[in-house]
Amino acid sequence: MAHVSAGERRPQLIKAAIGLMAREGVAAGSTRAIAAELGVAQATVHYTFGTKEELYRAVMEQLTHDLVEQVTRAAPADASFEDTVVTLAEALWRTVLEQPASHQLLTELSMLALRTPHLKEALQSHYGEVLAVTTKLVDEAAERTGHQLGKPAGTIARFFLAGFDGLTMQHLSLPDEEAESACLRALVSAVLAMA
């Protein structure tokens, strides 16, 4: 490959890392394997990111950004509070159904980060961003529709995300479309009752 600046190479390496680890798992994501995936020298990965942990952090950030962007785009501008929550939950669930490898990779990286001091901050940043965006979407829907929240938006967001994470893990481990659909509807109903 021709010489490419580190700034240009960075997104290419992140994409290669996501592709490789989504297919083969985090354990397969060595700097050597990621470099080979893109067809560059291993030194390029180290020059661009410094450490494998920094590359993993960038992967988590990219996956989080992509999922947040997809759900945020689905936010309706003129629906009721209830319909907005349903729409957002369904949009997020579509990402699980359409991109299970991305959710599995995020789960694997999250578990790795719990035991890797240099990645704990990345994990906190990932969950913090997801929580902040979810809280903001709940707040905006309530404000736009004049809905008086029964609990703080952050509490509602945490409750929803806790249930959603569980549904995602069940889908990845033991898929059952009918049960998942019923559980998602029940989760949304519980969120609406709390709200």
N, C-alpha and C positions, 0 to 999 in steps of 0.2 A: 504494500500500500504506500501511496505517496505520503510525504510528511504532512501531518495534520496537527494543529495546535491542541494543547491540552483542553482548552475550552470547547473546541469542536469534538474532540475525542471523548470527552466525558459522557454526553448523552448516548453516544454509540456504545460505550462500554456498559453503561447502565442497562440499555436495551438488550445487549448480549447477555449480561448477567441474569436479567429477568427471564429471558428465553431459555437459557440453560437450566437455571434453578427451578423454573416452573415445570420443565420437562423431567428433570432428574433429581430434584431435591437440593436443599441447602448444602448437604454434605458434598455434593458434586461441584459446588461453586468455589473451587480453588482459583487463585489468581492465574495459574497456568492454564486451567481449563477455560476460564473466561477469555483470556487472551487468545487461545486457540479458536474459540467460538467466533471471534471477530477477525482472526487472521493477523494479529499483531504480536509483537514481542511481549513477554511477561513483564519486562521492565516498563513497558508503556502503562500497564495497570498501576504499578507502584509509583511511577512518576505522576500519574494523573490523580491518584487517590491517596497515596502514602501507604495505607494499610488495607488489608482485606476488610477490616471492621468499618473503615470509612466508606468503602464501596458498598458494603451491606447497608450502612446507614442511608446512602444515596438511593439504593434500591427500595428501602422502606419508604423513603420520602416520595419517590416517584410513584409507587403503587398507591400510597395514600392520596397523593395529589390527583391521580387518575380517577380513583373511586369517588372522591369528594366532588370532583368536577362533573362526573356523570350524574350524581344524585342532585347536585345543586341546579344543574340545567333542567331537571325534571320538575322543579318547584313551580306549581301553578301560580299565576298572578291574580286570579280572580275567583278561586274556589273557597268554599267554607273552610273553617279550621279543621273539621273532621275529614273532609275530602282531601285537604292538603296533607294531613298526616298519612292517610291511606296511600295517596299518590307517592309520597316520599318513601314510605316503607316498601311499596311495590317496586319502585325504581331501584332501591338498594338491593332488594331480593333478586331482581333481574341480574344484577352484577354477579351475584353468587351463582345463579343458574347458567349465565353466559360465560363467566370467567372463573370457573372453580379453581383453576390452577393459580390464579393471582391470589385468591383468598387462602388457598392452602399454603402458598409461599409466604404470605404475610403471617399466617399462624406459625409456620416453622421458624421464621425469623424472630417472631415474638418470643417463642419458647427459648430459642438460642440466646436472645438478648437478656432474658431473666438471669442467665448464668454467666454472662459475659460483661464484665464491668464497663468496657468501652462502648457497649451497645445499649446499656440501660437508659441512657439519656435519649437515644434514638427511639426506644420503645415508649418512653414517657412523652416524647414529642409527637409520636404517631397517635397515641391514644388521646393526648391533649388536643391535637388538631381535630380529630374525629369528634371528640366531645364538644369542642368549641363550635364547630360547624353545625352539629346537631342542635345544640342549644340555641344558636343564632337562628336556625330555620324554624324552631319551635317558637321563639320570641317573635320573629317576623310574622309568622302565620297568625299568632295571637293578636299582635298589634294591628295587622292589616284587616282582620275580621272583627275586631272589637271583643275578642274572646278573653274573659278573665280567667287566668290560670289558677288552678287549685293548689298547685305546688310550684316551686321555682322551676324555670325552664331547664336549668342544669340538672335538677333531680329527675325530671321527666326524661331528659336525654340519657342520663346514666341508666335509668330503668330500661328504656327501650334498647340501648346498646347491649346491656347485659343479656337480655332475652335474645336479641338478634345474634350475638356471638354464639350463644348456645345452639340456636337453630342452624347457624352456619356450620358449626362443628358436627352436628347431627347429619346435615346434608353431605358433608365431606366423608363422614364415617359410615353412615348407613342410610342412604337416600331412600325416601318414600314420599313421592310427590303429593299424594293425597293427604298424608299426615302433616307434611310440612305446610301445605296450604292452610289447613285447619289451624295449625299452631300459629302461623303468621297472623291470621285473622284474629285469633284469641289474644295474641300479644298486642296487636293494634287496639283491640277493644279495651284491654287493660290500660294501655297508655292513655287512651281517650278518657277512660274513667278517672285516672289519676289527674289528668289535665283539667 
